[in-house]
Amino acid sequence: MLRKFVKMQGCGNDYIYFDCMETELADPVSLAVRLSDRRFGVGGDGIVMICPSYAAAARMRMFNSDGSEGRMCGNAIRCVAKYLYDEGIVPKTEMTIETLSGVKALSLAAGEGRTLTCAVDMGAAEFSPAKIPVALDGDRVVGRLVPVAGGEYRVTCVSMGNPHCVLFVDNPDAEDLPAIGPRFENDPLFPDRVNTEFVRVLNEGLIAMRVWERGSGETLACGTGACAAVAAAAENGFVPKGEDVRVALRGGELTVNYTDERVIMRGSAVKVFEGYIDI
Protein backbone atom coordinates (compact mmCIF):
# COMPACT_ATOMS: atom_id res chain seq x y z
CA MET A 1 0.00 0.00 0.00
CA LEU A 2 1.35 3.40 -0.96
CA ARG A 3 1.44 5.91 1.87
CA LYS A 4 2.28 9.60 1.58
CA PHE A 5 4.99 11.03 3.82
CA VAL A 6 6.66 14.39 4.34
CA LYS A 7 10.34 14.74 5.19
CA MET A 8 10.95 17.72 7.51
CA GLN A 9 13.84 18.95 9.61
CA GLY A 10 14.34 21.31 12.50
CA CYS A 11 17.93 22.40 13.05
CA GLY A 12 19.08 19.35 11.08
CA ASN A 13 17.02 16.93 13.21
CA ASP A 14 15.18 15.17 10.37
CA TYR A 15 12.16 12.92 10.64
CA ILE A 16 9.73 11.22 8.27
CA TYR A 17 6.22 12.49 9.00
CA PHE A 18 2.96 10.63 8.37
CA ASP A 19 -0.48 12.26 8.52
CA CYS A 20 -2.43 9.79 10.65
CA MET A 21 -5.41 12.01 11.35
CA GLU A 22 -7.64 9.48 9.58
CA THR A 23 -5.58 6.28 9.35
CA GLU A 24 -2.78 5.31 11.73
CA LEU A 25 0.25 3.22 10.82
CA ALA A 26 -0.12 -0.46 11.62
CA ASP A 27 3.48 -1.13 12.67
CA PRO A 28 5.38 2.12 13.36
CA VAL A 29 8.20 0.32 15.22
CA SER A 30 9.44 -1.74 12.27
CA LEU A 31 8.63 1.09 9.88
CA ALA A 32 10.87 3.47 11.84
CA VAL A 33 13.77 1.04 11.62
CA ARG A 34 13.29 0.41 7.90
CA LEU A 35 12.65 3.96 6.71
CA SER A 36 15.28 5.66 8.87
CA ASP A 37 18.11 3.84 7.10
CA ARG A 38 19.92 6.45 5.01
CA ARG A 39 20.95 4.01 2.28
CA PHE A 40 18.06 1.56 2.06
CA GLY A 41 15.21 3.77 3.29
CA VAL A 42 14.09 7.37 3.13
CA GLY A 43 16.67 8.37 5.75
CA GLY A 44 16.03 10.19 9.00
CA ASP A 45 16.38 10.19 12.77
CA GLY A 46 13.06 8.36 12.99
CA ILE A 47 9.41 8.68 12.05
CA VAL A 48 6.64 10.90 13.42
CA MET A 49 2.93 10.16 13.37
CA ILE A 50 0.51 13.13 13.41
CA CYS A 51 -2.62 11.73 15.06
CA PRO A 52 -5.98 13.04 16.27
CA SER A 53 -6.30 14.17 19.89
CA TYR A 54 -9.11 14.88 22.30
CA ALA A 55 -6.85 17.14 24.37
CA ALA A 56 -5.14 19.26 21.70
CA ALA A 57 -5.10 20.14 18.00
CA ALA A 58 -3.23 16.91 17.30
CA ARG A 59 -1.18 14.20 18.99
CA MET A 60 2.45 13.49 18.13
CA ARG A 61 4.01 10.04 18.31
CA MET A 62 7.72 9.82 17.60
CA PHE A 63 9.74 6.65 17.00
CA ASN A 64 13.54 6.67 17.01
CA SER A 65 15.59 4.97 14.32
CA ASP A 66 15.91 1.86 16.52
CA GLY A 67 12.12 1.61 16.81
CA SER A 68 11.85 2.82 20.40
CA GLU A 69 9.12 5.38 21.07
CA GLY A 70 10.22 8.77 22.38
CA ARG A 71 8.19 10.70 24.92
CA MET A 72 9.03 14.13 23.51
CA CYS A 73 11.02 15.73 20.69
CA GLY A 74 11.42 19.50 20.60
CA ASN A 75 12.50 19.70 16.97
CA ALA A 76 9.83 17.31 15.72
CA ILE A 77 6.97 19.06 17.51
CA ARG A 78 7.82 22.32 15.73
CA CYS A 79 7.61 20.51 12.40
CA VAL A 80 4.28 18.95 13.37
CA ALA A 81 2.95 22.45 14.07
CA LYS A 82 4.27 23.62 10.70
CA TYR A 83 2.53 20.75 8.91
CA LEU A 84 -0.78 21.42 10.67
CA TYR A 85 -0.66 25.13 9.85
CA ASP A 86 0.76 24.96 6.32
CA GLU A 87 -1.70 22.25 5.27
CA GLY A 88 -4.64 24.25 6.64
CA ILE A 89 -5.54 21.58 9.20
CA VAL A 90 -5.09 24.06 12.07
CA PRO A 91 -5.33 27.54 10.48
CA LYS A 92 -4.03 29.51 13.47
CA THR A 93 -0.58 30.42 14.73
CA GLU A 94 -1.30 29.45 18.35
CA MET A 95 -1.96 25.76 18.94
CA THR A 96 -1.41 22.87 21.32
CA ILE A 97 -0.03 19.42 20.54
CA GLU A 98 -0.32 16.36 22.74
CA THR A 99 2.76 14.21 23.45
CA LEU A 100 3.58 11.37 25.84
CA SER A 101 5.07 14.10 28.05
CA GLY A 102 1.88 16.14 28.10
CA VAL A 103 0.24 18.86 26.05
CA LYS A 104 2.63 21.54 24.73
CA ALA A 105 1.70 25.05 23.57
CA LEU A 106 3.26 26.42 20.38
CA SER A 107 3.40 29.83 18.76
CA LEU A 108 4.22 30.14 15.06
CA ALA A 109 5.70 33.00 13.08
CA ALA A 110 4.31 32.70 9.56
CA GLY A 111 4.31 34.55 6.27
CA GLU A 112 2.30 33.98 3.10
CA GLY A 113 0.62 30.96 4.65
CA ARG A 114 3.85 29.19 5.55
CA THR A 115 5.51 28.68 8.92
CA LEU A 116 8.91 30.33 9.26
CA THR A 117 9.83 29.72 12.89
CA CYS A 118 8.11 28.21 15.89
CA ALA A 119 8.34 28.63 19.66
CA VAL A 120 7.43 25.81 22.03
CA ASP A 121 6.59 26.03 25.72
CA MET A 122 8.42 22.92 26.88
CA GLY A 123 7.14 23.17 30.44
CA ALA A 124 9.30 23.13 33.53
CA ALA A 125 12.66 21.37 33.71
CA GLU A 126 12.61 18.49 36.17
CA PHE A 127 15.65 17.93 38.40
CA SER A 128 14.30 15.29 40.81
CA PRO A 129 16.40 12.12 40.28
CA ALA A 130 13.37 9.84 40.62
CA LYS A 131 11.49 11.71 37.91
CA ILE A 132 14.33 11.89 35.37
CA PRO A 133 15.04 8.97 36.19
CA VAL A 134 18.61 8.56 37.44
CA ALA A 135 19.62 6.16 40.22
CA LEU A 136 21.22 8.75 42.50
CA ASP A 137 20.15 10.11 45.86
CA GLY A 138 19.43 13.69 46.86
CA ASP A 139 16.97 16.29 45.63
CA ARG A 140 18.98 17.17 42.51
CA VAL A 141 22.06 16.12 40.55
CA VAL A 142 23.72 19.39 39.55
CA GLY A 143 27.46 19.48 38.87
CA ARG A 144 27.96 16.23 40.79
CA LEU A 145 31.01 14.00 40.27
CA VAL A 146 29.73 10.44 39.76
CA PRO A 147 31.07 7.11 38.48
CA VAL A 148 29.38 6.55 35.13
CA ALA A 149 30.17 5.30 31.61
CA GLY A 150 33.37 3.63 32.77
CA GLY A 151 34.87 6.73 34.38
CA GLU A 152 34.14 9.64 36.69
CA TYR A 153 32.31 12.63 35.25
CA ARG A 154 30.79 15.79 36.68
CA VAL A 155 27.21 15.66 35.45
CA THR A 156 23.93 17.53 35.69
CA CYS A 157 20.82 15.42 35.20
CA VAL A 158 17.52 16.90 34.05
CA SER A 159 14.33 15.80 32.36
CA MET A 160 12.64 17.79 29.60
CA GLY A 161 10.00 15.11 29.11
CA ASN A 162 12.81 12.64 28.51
CA PRO A 163 16.04 12.03 30.48
CA HIS A 164 19.20 14.06 29.87
CA CYS A 165 22.72 13.97 31.27
CA VAL A 166 24.69 17.19 30.64
CA LEU A 167 28.48 17.42 30.75
CA PHE A 168 30.43 20.65 30.45
CA VAL A 169 33.60 20.08 28.43
CA ASP A 170 36.41 22.17 26.95
CA ASN A 171 35.73 21.16 23.35
CA PRO A 172 32.64 19.18 22.30
CA ASP A 173 34.16 18.57 18.86
CA ALA A 174 37.04 16.67 20.46
CA GLU A 175 34.75 14.18 22.20
CA ASP A 176 34.56 10.66 20.75
CA LEU A 177 30.78 10.39 20.82
CA PRO A 178 30.53 7.04 18.99
CA ALA A 179 32.63 5.54 21.78
CA ILE A 180 31.40 7.36 24.86
CA GLY A 181 27.79 8.02 23.87
CA PRO A 182 26.60 4.39 24.09
CA ARG A 183 28.34 3.99 27.45
CA PHE A 184 26.28 6.84 28.88
CA GLU A 185 23.09 5.79 27.12
CA ASN A 186 23.18 2.26 28.50
CA ASP A 187 24.77 2.83 31.91
CA PRO A 188 22.76 1.22 34.76
CA LEU A 189 22.63 4.65 36.38
CA PHE A 190 19.87 5.49 33.88
CA PRO A 191 17.07 2.88 34.05
CA ASP A 192 15.31 4.32 30.97
CA ARG A 193 18.58 5.05 29.12
CA VAL A 194 19.61 8.67 28.62
CA ASN A 195 20.38 11.42 26.12
CA THR A 196 23.82 12.92 26.73
CA GLU A 197 24.87 16.49 25.91
CA PHE A 198 28.50 17.59 25.67
CA VAL A 199 28.42 21.34 26.20
CA ARG A 200 30.82 24.28 26.12
CA VAL A 201 29.71 27.65 27.47
CA LEU A 202 31.17 30.31 25.16
CA ASN A 203 29.60 33.28 26.95
CA GLU A 204 26.43 34.08 28.89
CA GLY A 205 24.36 34.18 25.71
CA LEU A 206 25.90 31.39 23.66
CA ILE A 207 26.69 27.71 24.22
CA ALA A 208 27.85 25.00 21.83
CA MET A 209 26.90 21.37 22.12
CA ARG A 210 26.90 17.92 20.60
CA VAL A 211 24.37 15.30 21.55
CA TRP A 212 24.12 11.53 21.73
CA GLU A 213 20.43 10.58 21.68
CA ARG A 214 19.14 7.35 23.10
CA GLY A 215 17.77 5.21 20.31
CA SER A 216 19.31 7.32 17.51
CA GLY A 217 22.99 7.91 18.28
CA GLU A 218 24.60 11.24 17.46
CA THR A 219 22.19 13.61 15.75
CA LEU A 220 22.72 17.04 14.26
CA ALA A 221 20.44 18.58 16.87
CA CYS A 222 18.16 17.79 19.79
CA GLY A 223 15.55 20.28 20.94
CA THR A 224 14.98 18.80 24.40
CA GLY A 225 18.75 18.44 24.68
CA ALA A 226 19.27 22.14 23.94
CA CYS A 227 16.71 22.97 26.65
CA ALA A 228 18.41 20.60 29.09
CA ALA A 229 21.81 22.13 28.30
CA VAL A 230 20.63 25.68 29.01
CA ALA A 231 18.80 24.59 32.17
CA ALA A 232 21.94 22.82 33.37
CA ALA A 233 24.13 25.80 32.50
CA ALA A 234 21.83 28.14 34.43
CA GLU A 235 21.69 25.89 37.49
CA ASN A 236 25.50 25.68 37.47
CA GLY A 237 25.71 29.47 37.30
CA PHE A 238 27.17 29.69 33.80
CA VAL A 239 24.28 31.57 32.13
CA PRO A 240 21.49 33.75 33.56
CA LYS A 241 17.93 32.60 34.02
CA GLY A 242 15.15 34.34 32.11
CA GLU A 243 17.30 35.48 29.18
CA ASP A 244 17.65 34.10 25.66
CA VAL A 245 20.60 31.76 25.18
CA ARG A 246 21.64 30.67 21.70
CA VAL A 247 22.53 27.00 21.38
CA ALA A 248 24.88 26.19 18.49
CA LEU A 249 24.47 22.61 17.27
CA ARG A 250 25.93 20.78 14.31
CA GLY A 251 22.68 21.25 12.38
CA GLY A 252 22.07 24.89 13.18
CA GLU A 253 20.98 27.08 16.06
CA LEU A 254 18.15 27.12 18.60
CA THR A 255 17.24 29.80 21.13
CA VAL A 256 16.28 28.76 24.66
CA ASN A 257 14.90 30.85 27.53
CA TYR A 258 14.97 29.05 30.88
CA THR A 259 13.19 30.01 34.09
CA ASP A 260 12.15 28.02 37.15
CA GLU A 261 8.61 27.84 35.79
CA ARG A 262 9.14 26.89 32.14
CA VAL A 263 11.50 26.58 29.19
CA ILE A 264 10.74 28.28 25.87
CA MET A 265 12.56 27.02 22.77
CA ARG A 266 12.51 28.75 19.38
CA GLY A 267 13.81 27.49 16.07
CA SER A 268 13.13 26.74 12.44
CA ALA A 269 10.84 24.12 10.93
CA VAL A 270 11.61 23.21 7.32
CA LYS A 271 9.88 20.97 4.79
CA VAL A 272 12.49 19.09 2.77
CA PHE A 273 10.34 17.05 0.38
CA GLU A 274 7.30 14.80 0.21
CA GLY A 275 6.69 11.50 -1.49
CA TYR A 276 5.03 8.10 -1.38
CA ILE A 277 6.37 4.82 -0.07
CA ASP A 278 5.06 1.27 -0.25
CA ILE A 279 4.48 0.07 3.31
C-alpha positions as CSV (number, residue, x, y, z in Angstrom):
1,M,0.0,0.0,0.0
2,L,1.3,3.4,-1.0
3,R,1.4,5.9,1.9
4,K,2.3,9.6,1.6
5,F,5.0,11.0,3.8
6,V,6.7,14.4,4.3
7,K,10.3,14.7,5.2
8,M,10.9,17.7,7.5
9,Q,13.8,18.9,9.6
10,G,14.3,21.3,12.5
11,C,17.9,22.4,13.1
12,G,19.1,19.4,11.1
13,N,17.0,16.9,13.2
14,D,15.2,15.2,10.4
15,Y,12.2,12.9,10.6
16,I,9.7,11.2,8.3
17,Y,6.2,12.5,9.0
18,F,3.0,10.6,8.4
19,D,-0.5,12.3,8.5
20,C,-2.4,9.8,10.7
21,M,-5.4,12.0,11.4
22,E,-7.6,9.5,9.6
23,T,-5.6,6.3,9.3
24,E,-2.8,5.3,11.7
25,L,0.2,3.2,10.8
26,A,-0.1,-0.5,11.6
27,D,3.5,-1.1,12.7
28,P,5.4,2.1,13.4
29,V,8.2,0.3,15.2
30,S,9.4,-1.7,12.3
31,L,8.6,1.1,9.9
32,A,10.9,3.5,11.8
33,V,13.8,1.0,11.6
34,R,13.3,0.4,7.9
35,L,12.6,4.0,6.7
36,S,15.3,5.7,8.9
37,D,18.1,3.8,7.1
38,R,19.9,6.5,5.0
39,R,20.9,4.0,2.3
40,F,18.1,1.6,2.1
41,G,15.2,3.8,3.3
42,V,14.1,7.4,3.1
43,G,16.7,8.4,5.7
44,G,16.0,10.2,9.0
45,D,16.4,10.2,12.8
46,G,13.1,8.4,13.0
47,I,9.4,8.7,12.0
48,V,6.6,10.9,13.4
49,M,2.9,10.2,13.4
50,I,0.5,13.1,13.4
51,C,-2.6,11.7,15.1
52,P,-6.0,13.0,16.3
53,S,-6.3,14.2,19.9
54,Y,-9.1,14.9,22.3
55,A,-6.8,17.1,24.4
56,A,-5.1,19.3,21.7
57,A,-5.1,20.1,18.0
58,A,-3.2,16.9,17.3
59,R,-1.2,14.2,19.0
60,M,2.5,13.5,18.1
61,R,4.0,10.0,18.3
62,M,7.7,9.8,17.6
63,F,9.7,6.6,17.0
64,N,13.5,6.7,17.0
65,S,15.6,5.0,14.3
66,D,15.9,1.9,16.5
67,G,12.1,1.6,16.8
68,S,11.8,2.8,20.4
69,E,9.1,5.4,21.1
70,G,10.2,8.8,22.4
71,R,8.2,10.7,24.9
72,M,9.0,14.1,23.5
73,C,11.0,15.7,20.7
74,G,11.4,19.5,20.6
75,N,12.5,19.7,17.0
76,A,9.8,17.3,15.7
77,I,7.0,19.1,17.5
78,R,7.8,22.3,15.7
79,C,7.6,20.5,12.4
80,V,4.3,19.0,13.4
81,A,2.9,22.5,14.1
82,K,4.3,23.6,10.7
83,Y,2.5,20.8,8.9
84,L,-0.8,21.4,10.7
85,Y,-0.7,25.1,9.8
86,D,0.8,25.0,6.3
87,E,-1.7,22.3,5.3
88,G,-4.6,24.3,6.6
89,I,-5.5,21.6,9.2
90,V,-5.1,24.1,12.1
91,P,-5.3,27.5,10.5
92,K,-4.0,29.5,13.5
93,T,-0.6,30.4,14.7
94,E,-1.3,29.5,18.3
95,M,-2.0,25.8,18.9
96,T,-1.4,22.9,21.3
97,I,0.0,19.4,20.5
98,E,-0.3,16.4,22.7
99,T,2.8,14.2,23.5
100,L,3.6,11.4,25.8
101,S,5.1,14.1,28.0
102,G,1.9,16.1,28.1
103,V,0.2,18.9,26.0
104,K,2.6,21.5,24.7
105,A,1.7,25.0,23.6
106,L,3.3,26.4,20.4
107,S,3.4,29.8,18.8
108,L,4.2,30.1,15.1
109,A,5.7,33.0,13.1
110,A,4.3,32.7,9.6
111,G,4.3,34.5,6.3
112,E,2.3,34.0,3.1
113,G,0.6,31.0,4.6
114,R,3.8,29.2,5.6
115,T,5.5,28.7,8.9
116,L,8.9,30.3,9.3
117,T,9.8,29.7,12.9
118,C,8.1,28.2,15.9
119,A,8.3,28.6,19.7
120,V,7.4,25.8,22.0
121,D,6.6,26.0,25.7
122,M,8.4,22.9,26.9
123,G,7.1,23.2,30.4
124,A,9.3,23.1,33.5
125,A,12.7,21.4,33.7
126,E,12.6,18.5,36.2
127,F,15.6,17.9,38.4
128,S,14.3,15.3,40.8
129,P,16.4,12.1,40.3
130,A,13.4,9.8,40.6
131,K,11.5,11.7,37.9
132,I,14.3,11.9,35.4
133,P,15.0,9.0,36.2
134,V,18.6,8.6,37.4
135,A,19.6,6.2,40.2
136,L,21.2,8.7,42.5
137,D,20.1,10.1,45.9
138,G,19.4,13.7,46.9
139,D,17.0,16.3,45.6
140,R,19.0,17.2,42.5
141,V,22.1,16.1,40.6
142,V,23.7,19.4,39.5
143,G,27.5,19.5,38.9
144,R,28.0,16.2,40.8
145,L,31.0,14.0,40.3
146,V,29.7,10.4,39.8
147,P,31.1,7.1,38.5
148,V,29.4,6.6,35.1
149,A,30.2,5.3,31.6
150,G,33.4,3.6,32.8
151,G,34.9,6.7,34.4
152,E,34.1,9.6,36.7
153,Y,32.3,12.6,35.2
154,R,30.8,15.8,36.7
155,V,27.2,15.7,35.4
156,T,23.9,17.5,35.7
157,C,20.8,15.4,35.2
158,V,17.5,16.9,34.1
159,S,14.3,15.8,32.4
160,M,12.6,17.8,29.6
161,G,10.0,15.1,29.1
162,N,12.8,12.6,28.5
163,P,16.0,12.0,30.5
164,H,19.2,14.1,29.9
165,C,22.7,14.0,31.3
166,V,24.7,17.2,30.6
167,L,28.5,17.4,30.8
168,F,30.4,20.6,30.4
169,V,33.6,20.1,28.4
170,D,36.4,22.2,27.0
171,N,35.7,21.2,23.3
172,P,32.6,19.2,22.3
173,D,34.2,18.6,18.9
174,A,37.0,16.7,20.5
175,E,34.8,14.2,22.2
176,D,34.6,10.7,20.8
177,L,30.8,10.4,20.8
178,P,30.5,7.0,19.0
179,A,32.6,5.5,21.8
180,I,31.4,7.4,24.9
181,G,27.8,8.0,23.9
182,P,26.6,4.4,24.1
183,R,28.3,4.0,27.4
184,F,26.3,6.8,28.9
185,E,23.1,5.8,27.1
186,N,23.2,2.3,28.5
187,D,24.8,2.8,31.9
188,P,22.8,1.2,34.8
189,L,22.6,4.6,36.4
190,F,19.9,5.5,33.9
191,P,17.1,2.9,34.0
192,D,15.3,4.3,31.0
193,R,18.6,5.0,29.1
194,V,19.6,8.7,28.6
195,N,20.4,11.4,26.1
196,T,23.8,12.9,26.7
197,E,24.9,16.5,25.9
198,F,28.5,17.6,25.7
199,V,28.4,21.3,26.2
200,R,30.8,24.3,26.1
201,V,29.7,27.7,27.5
202,L,31.2,30.3,25.2
203,N,29.6,33.3,26.9
204,E,26.4,34.1,28.9
205,G,24.4,34.2,25.7
206,L,25.9,31.4,23.7
207,I,26.7,27.7,24.2
208,A,27.9,25.0,21.8
209,M,26.9,21.4,22.1
210,R,26.9,17.9,20.6
211,V,24.4,15.3,21.6
212,W,24.1,11.5,21.7
213,E,20.4,10.6,21.7
214,R,19.1,7.3,23.1
215,G,17.8,5.2,20.3
216,S,19.3,7.3,17.5
217,G,23.0,7.9,18.3
218,E,24.6,11.2,17.5
219,T,22.2,13.6,15.8
220,L,22.7,17.0,14.3
221,A,20.4,18.6,16.9
222,C,18.2,17.8,19.8
223,G,15.5,20.3,20.9
224,T,15.0,18.8,24.4
225,G,18.8,18.4,24.7
226,A,19.3,22.1,23.9
227,C,16.7,23.0,26.7
228,A,18.4,20.6,29.1
229,A,21.8,22.1,28.3
230,V,20.6,25.7,29.0
231,A,18.8,24.6,32.2
232,A,21.9,22.8,33.4
233,A,24.1,25.8,32.5
234,A,21.8,28.1,34.4
235,E,21.7,25.9,37.5
236,N,25.5,25.7,37.5
237,G,25.7,29.5,37.3
238,F,27.2,29.7,33.8
239,V,24.3,31.6,32.1
240,P,21.5,33.8,33.6
241,K,17.9,32.6,34.0
242,G,15.2,34.3,32.1
243,E,17.3,35.5,29.2
244,D,17.6,34.1,25.7
245,V,20.6,31.8,25.2
246,R,21.6,30.7,21.7
247,V,22.5,27.0,21.4
248,A,24.9,26.2,18.5
249,L,24.5,22.6,17.3
250,R,25.9,20.8,14.3
251,G,22.7,21.2,12.4
252,G,22.1,24.9,13.2
253,E,21.0,27.1,16.1
254,L,18.1,27.1,18.6
255,T,17.2,29.8,21.1
256,V,16.3,28.8,24.7
257,N,14.9,30.8,27.5
258,Y,15.0,29.1,30.9
259,T,13.2,30.0,34.1
260,D,12.2,28.0,37.1
261,E,8.6,27.8,35.8
262,R,9.1,26.9,32.1
263,V,11.5,26.6,29.2
264,I,10.7,28.3,25.9
265,M,12.6,27.0,22.8
266,R,12.5,28.7,19.4
267,G,13.8,27.5,16.1
268,S,13.1,26.7,12.4
269,A,10.8,24.1,10.9
270,V,11.6,23.2,7.3
271,K,9.9,21.0,4.8
272,V,12.5,19.1,2.8
273,F,10.3,17.1,0.4
274,E,7.3,14.8,0.2
275,G,6.7,11.5,-1.5
276,Y,5.0,8.1,-1.4
277,I,6.4,4.8,-0.1
278,D,5.1,1.3,-0.2
279,I,4.5,0.1,3.3
